[in-house]
Amino acid sequence: MIGSTADIRERKTVEKAVIHAKERLEKANQAKLELISRMSHELRTPLNGILGFAQLLEMDDSLNSQQQEFVQAILNGARHLLNLVNEMLDIARIETGEIQLTYDVIKLDSVIDESVKLIQPLADKRNIKIVNQAQLDEYYVYTDPTRFRQILLNLLDNAVKYNRDNGTVMITGRSEGGNICIHIKDSGVGIPKNEHEKIFEPFYRIKGTEVDGTGMGLALVKQLIQFMGGTIGVESELGAGSDFWFSLPAIKGDYSGGMNLYQKRLLQMGEKKILYIENSEANLKLMEKILEPFPNFSLISANCGKDGLKMAFRERFDLILVDIHLRDISGYKVLESLQKDGRTKQIPVIVFSADIASLEMEMLKISKKGLKEYMAKPLEVGLFFRKLEQIFTQNKNKEN
């Protein structure tokens, strides 16, 4: 008993220490954000004057070549400083959770094409060829359009700046485990393996290069992608170029916003309450966007299996959506618990998984206890609407 009491006391002491450490970190991040915000304000005021007058001098035809060169140096230095301040402020906002993202459905091919056009003039100066082989016309991502373009432009800009003259930049994309993975590969000098992680740190510059930059770009890109629920990485060798890649949750199919037959029918289904058990914040926001055209659907979310089960047992739902890969318990255990309980046994369920082969095998076992629908990721929106229409129609017929 003494030992147990001591263990409990020690655990509480550790928990308090963790809480205090977290509070100190939050205060430190907040203080850093406030400092950078004040610094940003103080720097922007003189920078506004410097950039404004320098641009007026740039347009002055009476300046000789040397004077024009000096003006360009002033402009480049001021713009460099402004970019540095902006990127530092963005990173600080992400770390404190105060950055605001405006989510929307993005057609990947369109955004990639737009980004390439913006970078092309920089590539043309050194005869660098940008080849877009992504072919992602049937895929969409649900994220912040402005920040997504910022990520693409930053990576493309680096692929050009750190490339060799007459080199190439190759853009490819593919579906991987419910996500879209975009690769931006250059034919530059490459990065030593011991620097692969360091290049994502603020102010770190690749050794042996003289390329202009703030040293903040990749750090900001990594923070943004992680904030959006994605991942980023790099594969590179000295002399063999670099391949930067990032992935984000995706949806597949036509999402042009047109109202198809299934959507019209869903609007006539009456009030429906749907529970979505999913631990990915990005996927939760994606489902909210997909069901946004249906004011008759009420979507409730749970970010772990245990919380989802509590909600399912406590409230009455017309449909439950479950992701197989949850952070606390397996999605299969959630299904079994729903099937065993009389309160939830008759509620239809759709299961989502990126590993569709394994899912099909498991669903054969589970279906013996009660038929369940399952769908692969990336989610095909049109098929999802058809499944919803089918499920709600069947339930309506049963009630009648």
N, C-alpha and C positions, 0 to 999 in steps of 0.2 A: 504493500500500500504506500509506503514511504517513497519507494522508487517511482511508482505511478504518479504521485503528487509532484515529485521533483521533475518528472518528464513533462507534466502539464505546465508547471511553472516555467520551465525552460522554453517550451513551445510558445507560451504567451509572450515571454521576453523577446524571442526571435521575431514573432509577429509584430510586436510593437516597434522593434528596431527597423523592420522592413517598411512599416507604415511611415515612421519618421524620416527614413531615408528617401522614400518616395515624395513626401511632402517637401523635403529640402530640395530635391531635384526639380520639382515643379516650380518652387519659388525661384530657384536659380535660373530656370528656363524663362520664366516670366520676366525676371529682372533683365536677362539678356535681351529679350524681345523689346522691352521698354527702352533699353540703352540704344539698340540698333535703330529703333523707330525715331528716337530723338536725334541720333546721328544722321539718319537719312534726311530728316527735315532740315537740319543745320547745313548739310552738304548740298542739298538740292537748290537752296536759295542762291548761293554763289555760282553753282554749276549752271543754273538757268541763265545768268548773266554771261558767263564765259562762253557757253555754247551759242547763245543768241548773237553776241557781238562777233564771235569767230565766224559764224555763218554769214554775217553781213560782209565781213572782210573777204570771205571766200568768193563772194559774188562781185567783188571790186576788181574791175578789169585793169585798174591803174597799177596794181601791185606787180612787181617783177617776179621772176621765177623763184628766187630765193625766199622772198617774202611769202609767196604762196605755199612754199614748202614749210615755212614756220607755222603758217595758219593751219595746215593739215596736221602738223604735230600737236598743236593745241587741241584741235577737234578730236583727234584720236585719243589723246590722253584724257580729255574730259568725258568722252563717251565710254572709255574703259572704266573710269571711276564710277560713272553712273550705273553701268551694268553690274559692277561689283556691289554697289550699295543695294540695288534691286534684288540681286540673287541672295545676298546675305539676309535681307529682310524676309524673303520668301522662305528660306531654310528655317529661320527663327520662328516664323509663323507655323510651319509644319510641325516643328518640334514641340510647340506649345498647344497644338491642336486648334489654332485660331485661323488657319487658312480655310477659306470657303470655296468649295467646288460646286459648279453649276452643271449638273448631270444632264446628258441628252444622248440619244442614239446617234452614233457616228457611222457613216459608211466609209469603211477603211480605204478602199481604192481612191475615193475622191480626195480624202485628206492627204494621202501619200502623194498623189499627183500634184496637189497644190503646193506641198512642202518642197518637192523636187524643183518646181518652177521657181520658187523663191531662192533656192540655193544654186540653181544652174549658172547665174552670172558669175558667182564666185568660182565655180568649177571651170567655167570657160576661160578665165584668166590664165589658168595653168594647163589648159587642154585636158582636163580630167573628165572622163565619161561616166555619167550616172546611168545605170541600167536598172530599171524597175521590173522585176520579175515576180512581184508579190502575188498577183492574180487572186485577190481576195474579194471579188465582186459580190459573192454571196454571203459574206460575213459582215457583222456589225459589232461594235463595242458600245457599252453604255458607260460613258465617262464624261469628263469636262472637256469640251472641244478645244478651248483655248489652251489648256494645259497639255492636252494630247499633242497639239501642233508644236507647243514649246519643246516637248520631249523629242519629237521627230526632228525639228529644226536643229536642236542642239547636237544630236547624234550625227546628223548629216553634215553639219558645219564642221564637226571634229573630223569626220571621215574625209572631208576635202582638205582641211588645214594640215592634217598630219599625213597626208598622202604625198606621193612623189609626182613630179610633172609627167603628163601623159599617162597618168594612172587611171584606175577605175574604182567606182563605188557600186557595189551590187546590193540591191534590196530584194529580199525574199521573205515569204511568209507562209505559215502552215498552221493547221489545227493540231493542238497537243493537249490532250486531257481536259477538254472543256474550255481551253484558252486559245487565243490566237497568239502565236509567237512570231515576232518580226525581227529579222536579222539585217543588219547594216554592215556590210563587209567592205573593207578598203584594201588597197594594194600598197599601203605605206610601209614604214620601217618596222612596225610592230612594237610590242611592249614586252619587256622581260617578265617572266612568270612571277618573280618576287614583288612586282609592282601591280599585279592584277587587282588586288584588293585596295591598295593605297590610292589608286587613281580616283576612287569614289569618295575620298576624304577631302574636306574643304581645303583650299589653297595648295593642294598637292599638284606639282607639275612633273610631267614625265622627264626623267633625266636625259640629258644630251640633246634636248630639242630647244629651239629658239622661237617657237610659235607664240604669237601674241594670244593672251587669254587671261581670264581672271583666276583660273584655278578653282572656280566654284561651280561650273556648269554641270559636270558629271555628278557632283555631290547633290545638286538640286534635282537632277533627273532621277537619281536613285530614290531620293526622299519622296518625290511626286509619285513615282510608280508604286512604291510601297504603300503610300497613302491611298492610292486608288485600288489597292488589293492585288497588285501584280508583283512580278519579280524581274530582276535585271542581272545580266552577267556579261562576261567577255571571254573570248578565246583568242589568244594571240601568241605569236612567237617572233623573236627578232628576225627581221628580214623577210617575214612571210605575211605581213599585214595584220589587221585586227578585225575581229568579228564581234561587234556589240549586238546583243539581243535583249529583247524585253517581251514579257507576256502579260496579257490582261484577259479577264473573263469575256467570252464572246457569245453572240447569238447568231444563228444561221437561218437563212431564208429571206423571203421578201418582207421587209419592214419599212415600206415606203410610206406608210401611214394611210393607205387606201382602205376603205371598209369593205371586206370581202363577205361572202355569204355566211361563213361561220361566225364572224364577229357580229353581224346583224342578228343572228339567232341568239347569240349569247346575251345581247342587250335585252332580249325578250324573256330571259330565264327567271326574272324576278330577283329579289334580294338573295345574295349568297355570301356566306361567311367562310373564308379560306384561311387555314393555318399553314404557314411555311416554316419548316424547321431547317435552318441553314446557318452555318457559322461564318460564312463569308459575307462581310458587309457589302462588298461590291455586287455579289449575286442577289442579295436582298434588295438592293436599290434597283437592280436590273428587273427583278420580278415586279416591283412597284411600277416601273415604267411600262412594262408589258401590259399590265392590267389597268393602267391609267385610263384608257378609253372607256372603261366599264364602271360607271358610277354605281351600278347595282351590286358590284363586288366589293366586299370589305376584306382587306388583307391584314392578317395579324401575323407577326413574326416572332420566332424564338431562335436565339443564336446558339443553343445547345440542346442535346437530346432530352435531358432531364427536365429542363424548363418547358420544352415542347410537350412532353407527356403530361406535366401538371396542367398546362393550359387545355390540352385535349380532354382531360378528365373533368376539368372544372367548367368548361364552356361547351356550347353546342356548335359544331362546325359542319358545313356541307361538303367540305373537301379538305384533305390534308396533303401537303406537299412535303416530301422528306428527301434530304440529301444523304447519301449513304455514308459519306466521310465526315463525321462530326467530331468535335474536339474532345468530348467526354465519353460518350458511349457510341457503339456502332449503330448505324441506321437500321441494320437488320434487327437489333435488339428493340429499337423503337417500334418497328413493324410488329414484332412478336408481342410486345406489351399492348399495342393497340388492338391486336387480334384477340388477345385473351380477355380483355376487359369488355363487359357487356355494354358499357357506355359508348365505346368507340368501335366495337366490332363491325358495325354495319356502315361506318363512314368510308367512302371511297378514298383511295390513296394513290398518288402518283409519286414514284421514286425516281430520283435523278442520280446519275453517276457518270463520271468520265471514263471509267473502266467498264465498258458495256459488255465485254466478253464474260468477265467474272460475274457481273450483275445478272446476266441471263441464266447462268448456272445456279446461282443462289435463289433467283426468283422462281425457278422450277420447284425448289423445295418449299419455299414460302407459299407459293400459289396453292399448294395442297390444303393449306389452312384457310385460304381465302384469296381470291384472285386480286392481284395488284397490278396496276399499270406502271410501266417504267419507261424512261426516256434518257437518251444519251446527251452528254454535253460535248460541244456547244449546243445549246437548245435551239431547235428548229421551231420558230414561233408559229408558223402556219400549222404544223402538226400538233403543237401544244393546244392551239385554239380548237382544232378538230376533236382532240381528246376531251377537252372541257365540254364541248357541245354534246359529245356522245355520253359522257358520264352524267351530266345534269339531265339529259333527256331520259336516260334509263331510270334515274331516280324518280323523275316526275311520273313516268309510266308505272313504277312500283307503287307510288303513293295513290295513284288513281285506281 
